[in-house]
Each structure stands twice: as C-alpha cells, then as structure tokens.
Amino acid sequence: MQQAQNIISFSTNQQLAEAATAEILRYAQQMIARSGKFKLVLAGGSTPNLIYQLLSQSQADWQNWWIFWGDERCLPVDDGERNSLMAKQAWLEKVAIPAAQVFPMPTEKGAAIAAADYQAIVAKYSPFDIVLLGMGEDGHTASLFPGHQHNVSELVHAVYNSPKPPSDRVSLSAKVLSEAREVLFLISGAGKQQAFKQWQQGADLPVAQIRPANGVKIYADNAALGLV
C-alpha cells in the first residue's frame, strides 16, 4: 500500500506548532463528542515541546484526554532526556488530565520488560485517535531506525543498538502507528531536507512505513522543505 500524504507547509516552526495545536484541540473535541474520550500519542523533540507549551495554555475537556507515548529512551524516570518528563513539565502537570489516564512507557525497567508491559496497554487502548510523529535526519520516526528489523506482528518493540544514544529504547510498531485514526508528522529545520527529499522519492525509510488508511498529514516548515 502506498503512503498517501497531505503536506502543509509553514513559514516558521511557531506557525507549524500553532496549527498542530489547533488540529489536536479540534480533533479532541470531535472524538470526545463521539466516543467520550480522546486518545493521543505523544512524540519527543523541540517541535512537540512547543505544542505542549501551547496546549498548557489552552482550554479543553482534559478529564476525557488519554495520553500515550510513541517511543521512549531507557533512562531513569527523572532524566531530562526522557520524552515523558518533557511532556510532563511543559504541559501535563499544568492541566487536569487524570493521572490514571496518562501512560508513560516504563523504560526505567529496561527495554524488554517495558515493551512487554506497554504491549498490554496498547492492546487495550488502540487504535489511537492522533499519533504525533517526528522525523530524524536519517528518516527514522519514533524509535524505528533505518536498517533495524522487528517482528511485524508486535505492537511494541524493544529497540537495541540505536544509532542515537541511549542505545536501548522502546517504540510503538509501524503496525500500531498505522492503525491510528490520524497520523500527524511534525517536521522542522533545514537538517531534515535530505531525508524529506528521499522520503518523497520513495526511499525505504521508517517514515514511509507508517501507512494509515486515510494517509498521513505532514506539517513541515519551509526550512525542512527546502523552500528558504
């Protein structure tokens, strides 16, 4: 199946983050009206961090939000490099989402145990409503890296030998990410130009393996698209 794409460009990363925040809030309202809950999968990185700051200043029906992560580094819970700590400090500790509805990956237990624990959570709560994803300069997304092989039937992967430290991580699988109702890629910075071009040319990169039925949305700034 080819990956259908809807690419929306922005002059600045700030504009991208504002548009993504508005899309998340709009979709949350829609899903809560339909099903009583909104299930959001978070990403790490500077652009998501800006979105989380914007969400912390927003009004929403936080009691019905459910929060998950696309990937996490195997580090102590209070390590500043953890995606969960970033989201907590920028947003989650400032709004009234019930703690029982926030599901960080327990990667402090090690990749194998954390992946097994999170697989049970994913099996219970997927498909997710929106998945936020980034793209690395090598075309990786979440902690799915070029050249790594995983069991395609798994919902959650234990990841070893990451090309970026730390080497051990946990990641949702392409299968689970592709089952989300909406996949929103957030891509910013001139360093992403080459990988983005390769992606558009059909290279077999991890970003190309995320194939939801209704295609992916790509919010990219002009620097990433090579338009500046």
ZAFIFI-895433 format. One line per 8 residues: number of its first residue (from 1); for each residue x, y, z of C-alpha. Coordinates in nm, 4 decimals, padded with zeros to 6 digits, m for minus. Example, Ala and Ser with C-alpha at 12.3 -4.5 7.8 and 13.67 -1.06 7.14 Angstrom:
// residues 2
1	01.2300 m00.4500 00.7800 | 01.3670 m00.1060 00.7140
This chain:
// residues 228
1	00.0000 00.0000 00.0000 | 00.1348 00.3392 m00.0970 | 00.1538 00.6063 00.1703 | m00.0905 00.8856 00.0845 | 00.0291 01.2259 00.2049 | m00.1235 01.5645 00.2768 | 00.1665 01.8105 00.3080 | 00.1025 02.1509 00.4640
9	00.3889 02.3992 00.4759 | 00.4520 02.6815 00.7224 | 00.6875 02.9764 00.7141 | 00.8054 02.9178 01.0700 | 00.8179 02.6440 01.3296 | 00.5979 02.8604 01.5547 | 00.3242 02.8692 01.2912 | 00.3552 02.4932 01.2468
17	00.3172 02.4355 01.6211 | 00.0170 02.6658 01.6438 | m00.1571 02.4874 01.3570 | m00.0822 02.1450 01.5037 | m00.2147 02.2544 01.8437 | m00.5366 02.3776 01.6843 | m00.5742 02.0477 01.4960 | m00.5244 01.8450 01.8146
25	m00.7799 02.0511 02.0075 | m01.0311 02.0310 01.7226 | m00.9947 01.6553 01.6890 | m01.0131 01.6059 02.0659 | m01.3445 01.7868 02.0829 | m01.4767 01.5783 01.7951 | m01.3687 01.2442 01.9422 | m01.4949 01.3245 02.2934
33	m01.8333 01.4150 02.1470 | m01.8355 01.0873 01.9554 | m01.6860 00.8383 02.1996 | m01.6342 01.0139 02.5340 | m01.2545 01.0061 02.5185 | m00.9595 01.1317 02.3163 | m00.6507 00.9117 02.2894 | m00.3340 01.0989 02.1934
41	00.0134 00.9538 02.1332 | 00.2966 01.1965 02.2065 | 00.6382 01.2432 02.0463 | 00.9650 01.3875 02.1693 | 01.1611 01.6740 02.0200 | 01.1613 02.0519 02.0079 | 00.8524 02.0977 01.7911 | 00.6296 01.8769 02.0097
49	00.7651 02.0587 02.3139 | 00.6384 02.3851 02.1692 | 00.2997 02.2240 02.1036 | 00.2825 02.1001 02.4627 | 00.3513 02.4511 02.5886 | 00.0685 02.5809 02.3708 | m00.1651 02.3075 02.4952 | m00.0844 02.4013 02.8548
57	m00.2252 02.7471 02.7822 | m00.5391 02.6101 02.6141 | m00.8856 02.5232 02.7379 | m01.0037 02.1677 02.6782 | m01.2085 01.8883 02.8330 | m00.8947 01.7480 02.9954 | m01.0880 01.4945 03.2042 | m01.1502 01.2929 02.8890
65	m00.7991 01.3009 02.7422 | m00.5890 00.9822 02.7488 | m00.2142 01.0181 02.6903 | 00.0350 00.7667 02.5498 | 00.3856 00.7797 02.4006 | 00.5201 00.6665 02.0662 | 00.8655 00.5909 02.1994 | 01.0908 00.6418 02.4968
73	01.4559 00.6149 02.5929 | 01.5635 00.3636 02.8562 | 01.6616 00.6135 03.1232 | 01.5609 00.6879 03.4852 | 01.2153 00.8444 03.5224 | 01.3618 01.1807 03.6230 | 01.6182 01.2003 03.3413 | 01.5862 01.5205 03.1400
81	01.6218 01.3284 02.8125 | 01.3001 01.1349 02.8645 | 01.0076 01.2243 02.6416 | 00.7679 01.1693 02.9310 | 00.9440 01.4223 03.1549 | 00.9458 01.6835 02.8791 | 00.5713 01.6489 02.8236 | 00.5046 01.6491 03.1963
89	00.6968 01.9696 03.2599 | 00.5728 02.1544 02.9511 | 00.2076 02.0531 02.9753 | 00.0740 01.7576 03.1699 | 00.1468 01.8822 03.5215 | m00.0319 02.2085 03.4362 | m00.3690 02.0684 03.3282 | m00.6319 01.8437 03.4836
97	m00.5812 01.5198 03.2908 | m00.6352 01.2413 03.5482 | m00.3099 01.0664 03.6377 | m00.4730 00.7271 03.5709 | m00.5184 00.8333 03.2074 | m00.1503 00.9090 03.1450 | 00.0607 00.6115 03.0344 | 00.4358 00.6780 03.0145
105	00.6487 00.3889 02.8949 | 00.8190 00.2247 03.1982 | 01.1575 00.2178 03.0270 | 01.3443 00.2538 03.3557 | 01.2785 m00.1243 03.3811 | 01.4801 m00.1929 03.0655 | 01.3675 m00.2329 02.7062 | 01.2379 m00.5895 02.7164
113	01.0233 m00.5557 03.0291 | 00.8978 m00.2101 02.9322 | 00.7977 m00.3270 02.5844 | 00.6064 m00.6217 02.7270 | 00.4306 m00.4012 02.9834 | 00.3371 m00.1413 02.7240 | 00.2155 m00.4022 02.4785 | m00.0677 m00.4838 02.7217
121	m00.1622 m00.1153 02.7427 | m00.1564 m00.0709 02.3657 | m00.3642 m00.3844 02.3120 | m00.6273 m00.2427 02.5462 | m00.6446 00.1144 02.4135 | m00.5538 00.1107 02.0448 | m00.6430 00.2242 01.7878 | m00.5385 00.5730 01.8923
129	m00.7039 00.8918 01.7717 | m00.3992 01.1027 01.6874 | m00.0357 00.9972 01.6753 | 00.2278 01.2722 01.6721 | 00.5499 01.1750 01.4970 | 00.8716 01.3466 01.4029 | 01.1386 01.2547 01.1530 | 01.5112 01.2322 01.2150
137	01.7792 01.3362 00.9689 | 01.8192 00.9669 00.8829 | 01.4474 00.9200 00.8159 | 01.3706 00.7474 01.1448 | 01.0460 00.8063 01.3297 | 00.9573 00.7199 01.6893 | 01.2456 00.4802 01.7634 | 01.2135 00.2945 01.4348
145	01.5537 00.3283 01.2686 | 01.6809 00.2502 00.9173 | 01.8252 m00.0979 00.8932 | 01.6623 m00.2285 01.2120 | 01.4483 m00.5404 01.1804 | 01.1485 m00.6046 01.4045 | 00.8781 m00.8675 01.4324 | 00.5990 m00.7109 01.2251
153	00.3297 m00.8702 01.4401 | 00.4475 m00.6911 01.7579 | 00.2579 m00.3921 01.8907 | 00.5591 m00.2571 02.0810 | 00.9275 m00.3150 02.0079 | 01.2239 m00.3336 02.2392 | 01.4895 m00.1387 02.0490 | 01.8624 m00.2017 02.0866
161	02.1681 m00.0516 01.9186 | 02.0019 00.2802 01.8449 | 02.2304 00.4979 01.6282 | 02.1499 00.7800 01.8690 | 02.2186 00.7421 02.2418 | 02.0941 00.5878 02.4545 | 02.1167 00.2605 02.2650 | 01.8161 00.0978 02.4352
169	01.4662 00.2273 02.3718 | 01.1038 00.1208 02.3343 | 00.8864 00.2093 02.0370 | 00.5345 00.1532 01.9146 | 00.5424 m00.0567 01.5997 | 00.4674 00.0646 01.2486 | 00.1621 m00.1625 01.2659 | 00.0145 00.0207 01.5672
177	00.1115 00.3650 01.4399 | m00.0544 00.2869 01.1070 | m00.3808 00.1930 01.2780 | m00.4278 00.5405 01.4266 | m00.7206 00.7471 01.3038 | m00.4874 01.0368 01.2261 | m00.1079 01.0431 01.1926 | 00.0473 01.3877 01.2113
185	00.4146 01.4240 01.1198 | 00.5843 01.7373 01.2552 | 00.8992 01.8217 01.0599 | 01.1092 02.1338 01.1057 | 01.4602 02.2523 01.0362 | 01.6956 02.2585 00.7383 | 01.8672 01.9440 00.8649 | 01.5617 01.7406 00.7583
193	01.5740 01.8468 00.3916 | 01.7690 01.5496 00.2604 | 01.5641 01.2851 00.4416 | 01.2409 01.4547 00.3383 | 01.3527 01.4565 m00.0250 | 01.4464 01.0875 m00.0072 | 01.1090 01.0098 00.1501 | 00.9288 01.1865 m00.1330
201	01.1383 00.9957 m00.3866 | 01.0219 00.6630 m00.2452 | 01.3181 00.5621 m00.0310 | 01.2546 00.2735 00.2079 | 01.2753 00.4797 00.5254 | 01.0928 00.4135 00.8537 | 00.8738 00.7217 00.7976 | 00.7431 00.5586 00.4796
209	00.6301 00.2501 00.6716 | 00.3568 00.4399 00.8583 | 00.0541 00.3869 00.6365 | m00.2814 00.4676 00.7941 | m00.5880 00.4028 00.5795 | m00.6565 00.7738 00.5307 | m00.2937 00.8709 00.4713 | m00.0611 01.0854 00.6798
217	m00.0671 01.4582 00.7445 | 00.2713 01.6264 00.7228 | 00.3148 01.9653 00.8851 | 00.6537 02.0960 00.7738 | 00.8259 02.4313 00.7903 | 00.9807 02.5830 00.4796 | 01.3323 02.5064 00.6015 | 01.2607 02.1333 00.6097
225	01.1021 02.1504 00.2647 | 01.3979 02.3412 00.1204 | 01.1834 02.6434 00.0398 | 01.4112 02.9019 00.2059
